[in-house]
């Protein structure tokens, strides 16, 4: 689950990079605008992945690796 959330967050981060550098929202371009229902669903999924990933900040992976 952690890798899935991280992958979704990376995709979201790359989209924000495009928005910041080129004013180009790839999600909106693919799914028909920022107000399109599918675009909003993608934004929500990225947001949920971000919220889930907060828990990774407080996990000690060195202990789990043993």
Secondary structure, 3 states (H helix, E strand, C coil): CHHHHHHHHHHHHHHHHHHHHHCCCHHHHHHCCCCCHHHHHHHHHHHHHHHHHHHHHHCCHHHHCC
